[in-house]
Amino acid sequence: MPEIEVLQPSTPALQPAPSVKMSSATSSSHKSNTSSSKPVLELDQPPPPLFADDEKKSSKIQELRKLIENCDDFIRRNDDLFLVRFLHCCDWNVDAAYQRMIKLFKLKHDHPDWFVDKPLLHYEGILKRNIKFALDKRDKNGRRIFVSKMGNMDINTFAATDLAHLDELWFELMLNELETQKNGISCLIDMSGYSIRSMRYLTPTNIRIATQKADLMPLKHMEFHVVNSSAFMNAAVAILYPMLSKQIKDSVHFHYSNWDSLHAQLGKDALPAEYGGTNGETFDYDMLNRQLLDMEHHYDSLVRFGYELKPHVDPSKYAKFFRNVDKIKGNKRKNKSKKNEDVEE
């Protein structure tokens, strides 16, 4: 698939904005283990309203939609499932949800390279590195489990922004589930094989932007469970910890290799034997990645939001923004080419 050109004024081919439809059907590749509440997304069809039988919630969704439609000159996603993420997170306070969305929009405007801007197949290579992925079963508290295998990172190939894109792709999947919006996400961070060279990721700028993005995630409950850490990891945490927000600090738990401690928080049913669990010997990466790849059309339809201007807006008004993003994309291509050359040598 050719790369989608973003940052262009609206064209008739891209309108109207894609709709999100919830269906009872599930993909055969992960039907048996996925929570029954997980919606399947079908775009470009009229979406059924969420909470149609709850007049108060329906009114709040519509109120937030009107605010977002008029918030700025860019086309923004405004389907029910997306808006409800922020309303759930903010206890259905419309103003708080709106403010959180605006802050996230501003962060994307100021740091576009930290946000997904290409079709899903562009990320297939990094997905198959199995650095980050969501399990098909939930923990004991009904939360999705999001695994980060830090030892699978290649510092010579991927930048911190590439990892941010991976996070965003998987969180898009998980946050389209009402059960996840309600219960939250447990992040399992496996530090085995983590290279000291990866310390170069921990720059003040990277930490600041990554922390801001995590804090603005439309999710009420998110916990971090670190396993297989080491003395080196403790040194990294000593550097990183003061720069983290209080919200993140309070949600980090270190289990080292104590599986009883991990199971007390997550349970055993969703974890494979390598973490002392009962869900098989190891991860079925092909099946887990298929959760994303089966939704290619959905992801490709989302690329435009926050980058594409409304039809009536003069692009020259945002010429500086467009130039900055084009420059960032150009620098990323040059850096990636240089890294590939270094690896070949």
Residue pairs with C-beta under 8 A, 6 or more apart in sequence:
1 119
1 121
1 300
3 118
3 119
3 122
4 118
4 119
4 300
4 303
4 304
6 117
6 303
6 304
6 307
6 308
7 307
7 308
7 322
7 325
7 326
8 308
8 309
8 315
9 308
9 309
9 311
9 313
9 315
10 75
10 308
10 309
10 310
10 311
14 304
14 308
15 311
17 75
17 77
17 78
17 79
17 305
18 43
18 44
18 79
18 298
18 301
18 302
19 43
19 44
19 45
19 46
19 47
19 79
20 41
20 42
20 43
20 47
20 79
20 80
20 81
20 82
20 176
20 298
21 41
21 42
21 43
21 45
21 46
21 47
21 48
22 39
22 40
22 41
22 47
22 48
22 50
22 81
23 39
23 40
23 41
23 42
24 40
25 40
26 34
26 38
26 40
27 40
27 290
27 291
27 294
29 287
29 290
29 291
29 294
30 136
30 287
30 288
30 290
30 291
33 136
33 137
34 136
34 291
35 137
35 138
35 177
35 179
37 177
37 178
37 179
38 177
38 179
39 81
39 176
39 177
39 178
41 176
41 295
41 298
43 297
43 298
43 301
44 301
47 79
47 80
47 81
49 58
49 61
49 80
50 57
50 58
50 61
50 80
50 81
50 84
50 178
51 57
51 58
51 61
51 80
51 84
52 58
57 87
57 92
60 87
60 92
60 94
61 80
61 83
61 84
61 87
63 94
64 83
64 86
64 87
64 94
64 97
64 98
65 78
65 83
67 94
67 98
68 76
68 78
68 83
68 98
68 101
69 76
69 78
71 98
71 101
71 102
71 105
72 105
73 309
73 310
73 313
73 317
73 318
74 105
74 305
74 306
74 307
74 308
74 309
74 310
75 304
75 305
75 306
75 308
75 309
75 310
76 105
76 305
76 306
77 302
77 305
81 176
81 178
83 97
84 178
84 181
85 175
85 181
85 218
85 219
86 97
86 98
86 100
86 101
86 218
87 93
87 94
87 97
88 181
88 182
88 218
88 220
89 97
89 100
89 181
89 218
89 219
89 220
90 96
90 97
90 100
97 218
100 216
100 218
101 218
103 216
104 213
104 216
104 218
105 306
107 114
107 209
107 212
107 213
107 216
108 114
108 115
108 306
109 306
109 321
111 209
112 306
112 307
112 324
112 325
112 328
113 161
113 325
113 328
113 329
113 332
114 161
114 164
114 209
114 210
114 213
115 164
115 165
115 168
115 306
116 123
116 165
116 168
116 169
116 299
116 302
116 303
117 303
117 307
117 329
118 303
119 296
119 299
119 300
119 303
120 169
120 292
120 293
120 295
120 296
120 299
120 300
121 296
123 165
123 166
123 169
124 293
126 158
126 162
126 165
126 166
127 133
127 166
127 169
127 289
127 292
127 293
128 285
128 289
129 152
129 153
129 154
130 149
130 152
130 283
130 285
130 289
131 148
131 149
131 150
131 152
131 153
131 163
131 166
132 146
132 147
132 148
132 149
132 163
132 166
132 167
132 170
133 146
133 147
133 170
133 283
133 285
133 288
133 289
134 144
134 145
134 146
134 147
134 170
134 173
134 174
134 288
134 291
135 144
135 145
135 146
135 147
135 270
135 271
135 279
135 283
135 288
136 287
136 288
136 291
137 145
137 269
137 270
137 279
138 144
138 145
138 179
138 183
138 270
139 145
139 186
139 265
139 266
139 267
139 270
140 265
140 266
140 267
140 269
141 183
141 184
141 186
142 179
142 182
142 183
143 180
143 183
143 184
143 185
143 186
143 221
143 223
144 174
144 177
144 180
144 183
144 184
144 185
144 186
145 185
145 186
145 188
145 266
145 270
145 271
146 170
146 171
146 174
146 185
146 186
146 187
146 188
147 187
147 188
147 190
147 283
148 187
148 188
148 189
148 190
149 190
149 192
149 193
150 189
150 190
150 191
150 192
150 193
150 194
150 198
151 190
151 191
151 192
151 193
151 194
151 195
152 193
153 163
153 194
153 195
153 198
155 195
155 197
155 198
155 200
155 201
156 339
156 342
156 343
157 339
157 340
157 343
159 332
159 335
160 201
160 203
160 206
160 210
161 332
163 201
164 210
164 213
169 292
169 299
170 292
171 185
171 217
171 219
172 299
172 302
173 291
173 292
173 295
174 180
174 185
175 181
175 218
175 219
180 219
181 218
181 219
181 220
183 221
184 219
184 220
184 221
184 222
184 223
185 219
185 221
185 222
185 223
186 222
186 223
186 225
186 265
186 266
187 222
187 223
187 224
187 225
188 225
188 227
188 262
188 266
188 275
189 224
189 225
189 226
189 227
190 227
190 228
191 226
191 227
191 228
191 229
191 230
191 233
192 227
192 228
194 230
194 232
194 233
196 232
199 236
199 239
202 236
202 239
202 240
204 243
207 240
207 243
207 244
208 243
211 243
211 244
211 245
211 248
214 222
214 245
214 248
215 245
215 247
215 248
222 251
223 251
223 252
223 253
223 265
224 248
224 251
224 252
224 253
225 253
225 255
225 262
225 265
225 266
226 233
226 252
226 253
226 254
226 255
227 255
227 256
227 257
227 262
227 275
228 256
228 257
229 237
229 254
229 256
241 249
244 252
253 265
255 261
255 262
255 265
259 275
259 276
260 276
262 271
262 275
262 276
263 271
263 276
263 277
268 276
268 277
268 278
268 279
269 277
269 278
269 279
270 277
270 279
271 277
271 278
271 279
272 279
272 280
272 281
272 282
272 283
273 280
273 281
273 282
274 281
274 282
292 299
307 325
309 315
309 318
315 322
